[in-house]
Amino acid sequence: MTLCPQLRHLSAEHARWLEELERERREGVDRGARLLALWEAEILPHFRAVEEVLLPELAQRLCEADATVVFTLADHVALRRLARELRTAGGAERVTACAKLERKLAEHADFEERTLLPTLQETLGCARVAALAAEMADVREARKHRPAASSPAAGEATNTRKGRKP
Protein backbone atom coordinates (compact mmCIF):
# COMPACT_ATOMS: atom_id res chain seq x y z
CA MET A 1 0.00 0.00 0.00
CA THR A 2 1.27 3.46 -0.86
CA LEU A 3 0.78 5.68 2.14
CA CYS A 4 -0.52 9.23 1.93
CA PRO A 5 2.07 12.00 2.51
CA GLN A 6 1.52 12.63 6.24
CA LEU A 7 1.67 8.90 7.00
CA ARG A 8 4.77 8.57 4.81
CA HIS A 9 6.31 11.28 7.01
CA LEU A 10 5.62 9.18 10.13
CA SER A 11 7.04 6.12 8.38
CA ALA A 12 10.17 8.06 7.40
CA GLU A 13 10.67 9.02 11.04
CA HIS A 14 10.67 5.33 12.01
CA ALA A 15 13.22 4.52 9.33
CA ARG A 16 15.48 7.42 10.29
CA TRP A 17 15.47 6.46 13.99
CA LEU A 18 16.30 2.85 13.23
CA GLU A 19 19.07 3.85 10.81
CA GLU A 20 20.54 6.20 13.40
CA LEU A 21 20.49 3.50 16.08
CA GLU A 22 22.13 1.02 13.72
CA ARG A 23 24.84 3.54 12.78
CA GLU A 24 25.54 4.21 16.46
CA ARG A 25 25.76 0.47 17.13
CA ARG A 26 28.42 0.18 14.42
CA GLU A 27 30.32 3.28 15.60
CA GLY A 28 30.34 2.24 19.24
CA VAL A 29 29.14 5.61 20.60
CA ASP A 30 27.33 5.95 23.94
CA ARG A 31 24.10 4.57 22.60
CA GLY A 32 22.18 5.10 25.82
CA ALA A 33 22.80 8.84 25.90
CA ARG A 34 22.04 9.24 22.21
CA LEU A 35 18.92 7.09 22.43
CA LEU A 36 17.59 9.18 25.31
CA ALA A 37 18.31 12.38 23.37
CA LEU A 38 16.49 10.95 20.35
CA TRP A 39 13.67 9.85 22.65
CA GLU A 40 13.17 13.34 24.07
CA ALA A 41 13.63 15.26 20.83
CA GLU A 42 11.79 13.08 18.37
CA ILE A 43 10.28 9.80 19.54
CA LEU A 44 8.19 11.12 22.43
CA PRO A 45 6.75 14.00 20.35
CA HIS A 46 5.92 11.45 17.63
CA PHE A 47 4.10 9.31 20.22
CA ARG A 48 2.20 12.32 21.55
CA ALA A 49 1.02 13.29 18.07
CA VAL A 50 -0.20 9.74 17.44
CA GLU A 51 -1.84 9.49 20.88
CA GLU A 52 -3.43 12.92 21.01
CA VAL A 53 -4.52 13.34 17.41
CA LEU A 54 -4.57 10.17 15.31
CA LEU A 55 -5.72 7.55 17.82
CA PRO A 56 -8.71 9.58 19.11
CA GLU A 57 -9.76 10.17 15.50
CA LEU A 58 -9.38 6.46 14.76
CA ALA A 59 -11.27 5.47 17.91
CA GLN A 60 -14.12 7.75 16.81
CA ARG A 61 -14.57 5.61 13.71
CA LEU A 62 -13.73 2.24 15.26
CA CYS A 63 -14.58 0.88 18.66
CA GLU A 64 -12.21 2.57 21.12
CA ALA A 65 -11.31 -0.93 22.30
CA ASP A 66 -10.16 -1.89 18.80
CA ALA A 67 -7.00 -3.97 19.04
CA THR A 68 -4.99 -1.51 16.93
CA VAL A 69 -5.75 1.41 19.26
CA VAL A 70 -5.23 -0.61 22.43
CA PHE A 71 -2.01 -2.23 21.22
CA THR A 72 -0.55 1.09 20.09
CA LEU A 73 -1.22 2.70 23.46
CA ALA A 74 0.06 -0.31 25.39
CA ASP A 75 3.24 -0.36 23.31
CA HIS A 76 3.78 3.36 23.92
CA VAL A 77 3.45 2.74 27.67
CA ALA A 78 5.94 -0.15 27.49
CA LEU A 79 8.40 2.03 25.57
CA ARG A 80 8.05 4.85 28.12
CA ARG A 81 8.81 2.36 30.89
CA LEU A 82 11.92 1.16 29.04
CA ALA A 83 13.08 4.75 28.49
CA ARG A 84 12.63 5.43 32.21
CA GLU A 85 14.66 2.30 33.02
CA LEU A 86 17.43 3.45 30.69
CA ARG A 87 17.49 6.90 32.34
CA THR A 88 18.06 5.40 35.78
CA ALA A 89 20.31 2.46 34.86
CA GLY A 90 24.06 2.42 35.38
CA GLY A 91 26.94 0.19 34.35
CA ALA A 92 26.03 -3.14 32.76
CA GLU A 93 22.36 -2.50 33.50
CA ARG A 94 22.52 0.55 31.22
CA VAL A 95 23.78 -1.52 28.30
CA THR A 96 20.97 -4.05 28.84
CA ALA A 97 18.33 -1.33 29.24
CA CYS A 98 19.51 0.36 26.05
CA ALA A 99 19.34 -2.91 24.11
CA LYS A 100 15.81 -3.58 25.40
CA LEU A 101 14.60 -0.13 24.38
CA GLU A 102 16.23 -0.39 20.96
CA ARG A 103 14.67 -3.81 20.37
CA LYS A 104 11.20 -2.72 21.50
CA LEU A 105 11.40 0.46 19.43
CA ALA A 106 12.21 -1.60 16.33
CA GLU A 107 9.29 -3.95 17.06
CA HIS A 108 6.96 -1.01 17.58
CA ALA A 109 8.05 0.71 14.37
CA ASP A 110 7.35 -2.54 12.52
CA PHE A 111 3.87 -2.74 14.09
CA GLU A 112 3.08 0.82 13.08
CA GLU A 113 4.31 0.19 9.53
CA ARG A 114 2.37 -3.06 9.08
CA THR A 115 -0.77 -2.29 11.07
CA LEU A 116 -1.33 1.21 12.44
CA LEU A 117 -0.45 3.33 9.42
CA PRO A 118 -2.46 1.23 6.93
CA THR A 119 -5.41 1.17 9.37
CA LEU A 120 -5.27 4.95 9.73
CA GLN A 121 -5.24 5.41 5.97
CA GLU A 122 -8.01 2.91 5.30
CA THR A 123 -10.23 4.19 8.10
CA LEU A 124 -9.62 7.94 8.02
CA GLY A 125 -8.59 8.47 4.42
CA CYS A 126 -5.78 10.67 3.18
CA ALA A 127 -7.87 13.83 3.17
CA ARG A 128 -8.70 13.52 6.87
CA VAL A 129 -5.12 12.61 7.80
CA ALA A 130 -3.93 15.69 5.87
CA ALA A 131 -6.49 17.83 7.70
CA LEU A 132 -5.06 16.61 11.02
CA ALA A 133 -1.47 17.48 10.07
CA ALA A 134 -1.59 20.98 11.61
CA GLU A 135 -2.95 19.63 14.88
CA MET A 136 -0.21 17.00 14.95
CA ALA A 137 2.40 19.72 14.37
CA ASP A 138 0.93 21.74 17.26
CA VAL A 139 1.22 18.75 19.60
CA ARG A 140 4.85 18.23 18.59
CA GLU A 141 5.66 21.92 18.99
CA ALA A 142 4.06 22.05 22.45
CA ARG A 143 6.38 19.21 23.47
CA LYS A 144 9.45 21.17 22.38
CA HIS A 145 8.56 24.07 24.68
CA ARG A 146 8.34 21.97 27.84
CA PRO A 147 11.24 22.06 30.29
CA ALA A 148 14.01 19.54 29.72
CA ALA A 149 13.79 16.32 31.68
CA SER A 150 15.55 16.79 35.00
CA SER A 151 14.29 13.63 36.64
CA PRO A 152 13.32 10.20 35.33
CA ALA A 153 9.68 11.22 35.03
CA ALA A 154 10.08 14.87 34.03
CA GLY A 155 8.42 15.76 30.79
CA GLU A 156 6.17 12.72 30.97
CA ALA A 157 4.45 12.96 34.34
CA THR A 158 1.85 15.52 33.35
CA ASN A 159 0.26 16.37 30.08
CA THR A 160 0.10 20.15 30.51
CA ARG A 161 -1.88 20.60 27.32
CA LYS A 162 -4.76 18.56 28.68
CA GLY A 163 -3.95 18.84 32.39
CA ARG A 164 -4.00 15.08 32.93
CA LYS A 165 -1.62 12.18 33.22
CA PRO A 166 -0.77 10.37 29.94
N, C-alpha and C positions, 0 to 999 in steps of 0.2 A: 504494500500500500504506500502510495506517495502521500506524505503528510503535508498539511497546509503550512504556510510559512511560520506562523507563531509556534506551532508544534515542532517544526523542524528546528527552530531556535532552541527549544528545550532539549531536543535530541542532541543538537550540536554541543550544548553545555555538558551533557553526560559524556560524550566522546572526548571533549577537551579535558575534563577532569581525569578520566581514566588514562588518557595519554600522558598527562602530567605526572600522575602517580607512577606509571610505568617508567617514565624517563627518570624520575627521582630514584626509583628502585635500582635502575642500572647505574646511576651516577653515585649512589651511596651517600646522598645528602641526609640530613636529619629529617627523615620522613615524617616523624610525629609532629614536629614544629610546623613544617610546611603543610601537612594535612589539616592541622587545626587552623592555620591561616586561611587555607582554601575553604574550610568549613565555614568560618565566620564571614568571609568576604563574598562567597558565591553559593555554596551549597545550602546553607540555612536560608538565605533570601529566596533561593529557588523553591525550597520546601514551603516556605511561607506563601509564596505566590500560588503554588499548587493547592495548598490547604485552604487559603482564605478566598480564593477566587474560583479556581477550576473545579475543585471537589464539591463545594456547595452548589454550583451550577449543575454539575453532573447529578448530584443527589436530588435535585429538584425534578429531574427528568426520569431518574431511576429510583428505586427504593433506596432510602438512605442507608439501609443495611446491605446494599449490593456488595458482593465480595470484592469488587475492584476498589470501591471507596474504602471499605473496612481494611483491606489488606494494605492499601497505600498508607493510610493513617497509622496502622500498626507498625509498618516498616519504618516510617518516619520516627516514631517513638523509639523503636529499637536502635536506630541510627543515632538519635540524640543521646541515648544511654551510653552507647559505645564511644561517642565523642566526649562525654563527661568522664568516662573511665580513662580515656587517653589523656585528658587534661590533668588528672590526678595521679596517674601512674608514674613510676620512676624505675630506673634500671631496666632489668630484663622484662619486668611487667609492662614497661612502656613499649618495648618492641612487640610484644604479644598483643597489646591493646591496639597498636597501630595496624598490625596485620589483620586483626579482626574487623576493624573499621573499614579498612581498604577492601577486604573480601565482601563484607556486607554491602558496601556502597556499590561495588561492581554487580552484585546480585540484584540490588534494587534498581540500578540503571537498566539492567536487562529486563526486569519486570515492567518498568515504565515503557521501554521500547516495544516490548511484545504485547502488552496488555493495556496499560493506562492510556498511552497516547492514541492508539487506534480506537479505543472505546470513546475517548473524548471526541475524536473527529467524527466517528459514526453517530454518536448520540447528539452532540451539540452542533456539528457542522462547522465548516471553515468560517462562514460569515459570523457566527456567534463567537467563536474563538477569537477572531480578529477584533470583534467589538469589545472583548474583555482584555485586550492587550494593554490598554492604558491603565486599567485598574491593576493589572498585574505589575506594571512598571511602578505604580504608586506604592504598592506593598513592598516591592524591592527597595525603593528609594527610602521609605520610612525606616527600613531596617538599617540602612547605611547611616542614618542620623542618630541612632541609639548609641549610648556610651559603650566603649570597648569593654569586653568581658574582663572583669577583674577578679572574679571568683568562678568556680566551676559551673555555677548556675546563672551567672550574670548574662544578660542578653536573652535568656530563654525563660526565666522564671515568670515574667509577666508579659502579657501581650498588651502593650500600652495603647495600641490602636483601638482595641476592643475592650480593654480594661478587665481582661480575664486571663486565667491560666490557659496555656496551649493544650 
